[in-house]
Amino acid sequence: MSFLAERTSRIDASGIRKVFALAAKLEDPINLSIGQPDFDVDDAIKESAIAAIRDGFNKYTQTWGTDELRQEASAYYERRFGVGLENVMITSGVSGGLFLALLAVVNPGDEVIFGDPYFVMYKHLVNLLGGVCRIVDTYPDFKLRADAVERAVTDKTKLLIVNSPCNPTGVTLEQSELAALADVAKRHNLLLVSDEIYEQFYYDGTPATMAGMGENVMVLNGFSKMAAMTGWRVGYAAGPADVIQQMNTLQQYTFVCAPSFAQQAAVTALRTDPKEKIDAYRRKRDLVYEGLKAAGFGVTKPGGAFYIFPEAPGGDGDAFVAQAIENNLLVIPGSVFSEKRSNFRISFAAEDDTIKRGVETLGRLARG
């Protein structure tokens, strides 16, 4: 007899983690698979954490987080976008915020709309909770458009998830495109969850947010990407008061609170200028994009994040990635993020030399 709950059959082990396991077996692989910055946490942020620990700030905080960080998150959005956040709570990373939001809102049978390709957690968390994924195809340019979302809405639709800049494609939506999506959500009485974890990583045009686009909009953000605090597990959510309050109640019985010392350091992170790092990542983006184009890959230029999602030669991303791994190159099959298997994901959060070696290997494999 199995002791496992039926819900566990609705999710699969992460394809990304499988690649990580393969990486452990390779000697000095060319690793373009990992979705975390290749820079370290700034010294000023580290010192804030150290000071908090030494000052005894090591106990639980309030479930919704420290007032200082909640206020600073709102002030950050005011400085960056001209609109503050309301009803802010601190979460254990954006992943924690996403889980709490879905747990608070999704009943079995409720439909959740998001674009394909998608961040892996969207599909699996919805399935885990008994929801129904209404996945909108965004190929070939990977733009989630309001008219396509409108066509996907039914009387069972409860929630829309928007991710810009997007993992795994790096595609960004302009403010007008986000506003059109917000309008669809408002007219159909949907909760709109805007995953803005990559909002600092904009390389072209004006950074955009869905904050302030309606009482039904929830913004999720955090520190794993902008400040490389992946292991510190701090994020924040802001949105409708009733949903945030229920998420806070659920957090009492799940995460309890985000790490206390890390919340103190996150205040410093929000006051840190990342321009130099973003400029470096813009150069990395150009390096990988131009290299893939020159090698003959079909590829959409990413406007943000640190991913690019090329088409696999022959149209089989799974087979091409297996071939790449045999050649000591780690990339992720597109089927991990998509209902299709035609593409693969590259993370250019790597040293320039690693990117060049990776592009060279990919070009050689494409040429056969």
N, C-alpha and C positions, 0 to 999 in steps of 0.2 A: 504493500500500500504506500502511495506517495503522500508525504506530509505537505506538499506544496499547494498553495492556494491556486484556484483556477485562473486568477488574474495574471499569474506569472507566465502563463502560456501565451499571453497577448504581446509579449515583448521579447526581443532577441538581444543577445549579447552584442555590445557595440562593435561594429566593424572597425572603428578606429582603434579600439583596445586590442583587437586581433592583430592589427598592423604593429602596434607597440610591442606585442609579444614576439612578433617576427623580428623586430628591430634588435631585440635582446640576443638573438641567435646570429646576427650578422656582425662581421668585424668592420668597424669604422664605416658604417653605411652613409650614403649621401641622403641625409634625412630632410625631406621636404614634406613631412606629414604632420608635424606637431602644431596644434592651434594655440600656441602661446608665444608671447614676444621673446625674442632672443636677447633683449637687454634685461638688466637686473633692476630690481627695485631701487629707486633713488636713495642716496644716503640720508637725505633729510627725512624721508618717510621711515626708513629703518630707525633713525635716531628717535623719532616720535614714538615708535613702538617700544623701543628699549626704555625710553624714559617712562612710558606708561607702566611697563612691567615693574620697573624699579620703584615707581611711586605707589605700587600696590593696586594698580587698576587691573586686577586679575579675576574679579568675581563676575557673576552674572550682571548684565545690564537689564534695564527694562526690556520686556519682550520686543517692543517696537524700536529699540535702539536708543542711543544717547541723543538727548535734545541737540547737542552741539552738532553732531553729524547730520541729523535730520534737517536742521536749519541750514547747514552749509550746503547740502545737496540742492536745496531749493535756491539758495543764493548763487550756486554755480550755474544752474540753468538760467537764472536771471542775467548773469554776466554774459553767458555764451549765446543765449538765444533771445534774450529780452522778455522771457516769460518764466516766472517762478513755478515751483511745484507745490501742490497742495496735498495734504494727508499723506505725508511721507512716512514710510516705515523702513527700517533697516533689515535686510534679509541675509541669509547665508549664501552669498553669491547670487547672480542673476538666475542660475539654475534653481536655487531655493525659492526665489521669488516666483518663477514660472510655475513650479510645482504647487506652491501655495495658492496661486491665482486659479489654476485649473482645478485644484481640489475644492476650492471655495465655490466654484461656478458650475462645473460640468457634472450633469447628471447622466446616468446610463441612457444612451440613445440621443443625447444632445450632439449636434453637429458643430465641428470646429473647422473653420476655413483657414488655410495658409497656402503659400505658393510652393511650387515644385520647380527647382530644388529647395530643400528646407534644412534647417538645423535639426540634427538627429533627434533631439529630445521631444520636439513637437509631436511627432507621430506616435512615439512610444508612450509618452505620458498620457496622451489622449486615449490611446488604446487601453492602457492600464486602468484608467478610470471608467472604462465602458463607454466612452464617447465614440463618435463616428467622425473620421477624418474626411473632410471635403477638400481634396487637394487640387489646386488650380495650376495647370500647366503654364509655365512662363517661358518655355523654350521658344525661339533661340536666343532672345536678348536678355532673358531672366528678369524682366520687369513685371512686377505684380500690378495689374491695371484694374481700375475701378469697374470697368464694364465686365471684365471676366469674373470678378468677385460677385458682382450683381447677379450674373447668370447662375452662380453656384449657390446662392441663398435659397433656402427652403423655409417652410414654417417650423422646421426643427433646428434651424441654425441658431446658435447661442453666442458664438464668439468668433472673432477674426484676429489672427496673429499676423503682424507685419514686422519684418526684420530688415532694416536698412541702416548702414551698410550690411550686406547679406553674407552670411556664412552658409554655403560654400563658394558663392560666385564672386563676391566682392562688388556686386552691382549696387548702386545707390539710387534712391528715389529723390526727386526734387520736392521742394515744399509744396508745389502745386499738385504733384502726384499723390503726396501723402494726404493733402487736404481732400482730394477726390475720394480717396479710400475712407477717410473719416466721415465724409458725407454719406457714403453708402451705409456705413455702420450705424450712423445716427438715424437714417430713414428706416432701417430695418430693426432698430432697437437691439443692436449687437454690442456686447462688450468688445472693445478694441484693445488688444495688448500690443504695445509697441516695444519691441526688443531693441534697445539702443546701445548695447554693450560696445559696439564699434564706432560710436558717434565721433570720437576723437580722430579716427582714421579716415579722414576725407582728404582726397588728393586733388580733386578738380571741383570747381564750383563752390557754392555756399553750403556749409553744413546745415542740415535740416532736422527738425524734431516734430513729433506729434503732440508734444506738451501744449496744453492750452487749446486743443482742437475739439473740446467737448467734454461734457460731464461723464460720458461713457468711455473715456480714453484712460488707459493705464499705461504708464511709462515704467519700463524696467531698465536699470543701468547698474554698473558696478565698476570694479577696480582691477579685474583680472587682466584686461587688455591695456587700458590707458596707463596703468601704473605697474603692470607685470606682477600684480599681487595674486597670482592664480591659486596659490596654496593658502592664502589668508582668509578666503571665503567671506567676502563682504560685498554686498550689493544693496540696492534700494529700489523700492517700488512706490509709486505715487498714482493715485487715481480715485475712483468713486469711494466716498467715505464708508458706505456699507460693506463694500467688497474688501477694502483695506482692513476694516475692523474684524471681519471674519477671518481674513488671512492672519491677522495678529493673534486671534484666538487659536487658530490652527497651529501657529508657530509655537505657542505655549506647550503643545503636546507633541511637537516634532523636533524642530531645531532648538527650541528654547530661546535662544538669541544668537546673534552673530558674535564672533570672538571679540571680547571686550577691548583688549589692547589694540587689535587690528582696526576697530572703529575709531580709536583715537588717531591712529596713523592715517586713516582714510581722510580725515579732515585736512591733514597736510597734503595728501595726494590731490585733493580737489583744488588746492591753491598752488599747485605746481604747474609750470608752463611746459607742455610736452612738444613744443614746436620743433625743436632740434630732432627729436625722435621721429616725428611725423615726416619731416623733410627727408630723413634717411630712408624711411619706408616708401616714400614716393619714388625715390631713386631705385629701390629694390623692385618696386612694381614695374617701373619702366624697363629694368634689366630683364626681368622674366618675361614680360609681355613682348618686348621687341625680339628677344631670343626665340620664343616660341613661334612668333609670326615668321621670322626668318627661316625657321626649320620646317615651315609649311603646315603648322597646326591651325585648325579652325579655333579661334579663341576670341572671346569678348573681353575688352579692356576693363578691368575692375576700377571703379571710381573710389573705392574705399576698402576697409578691412585689410587683411593681409593674405587673401586667397585669390586664386585664379582657377577657372574651371574649363580646361580645354577639351575639345572633342578628341576621343581616342582614334588613332588610325584603325580603319576597319570597322569602327562603330561599336566595338566591344570593350568597354572600359575595364571590366573585370579581368579579361584575358590580357589586356595591355599592362595593367598594374602587376599581374602575376609575372609577366615577362620583365617588367622593371625591377621587381624585387629580386628576381634571379640575377639581375645585373647590379645588385647592391644599392639600388635606388628605392627609397621609401616614399610613395605617394599613396593617396587614398582612392579606392574605387568610387565612382560617382553614384553607384547604386546604394551606397551607404546613406546618401542624402536625397535620393530621388526614386521615383517609380520607374525610371529609365536607367539603362546601364551604358549609355553612349559616351559618357565623359569621365573625367577623373579630376580630383582636387589636388592642387599644389598649394602648400603654405610657403610663402616667401618670407616668413619670420625666421630668417637664417642669415648666416654670414654671406657676403657677396660671393666669395669664392665657392661656397657650397651651392649657391644658386647657379653660378656659371657651370659648374661640374654637372649639376642636375639637368640643365637645359641641353648641355652637350650630349649627355647620355640619352635623353629623350629624343633628340634629333637623330642620333645614330640608330636607335630602335625603330623610329618612324621610317627611316630609309631602308630598314631591313638588312 
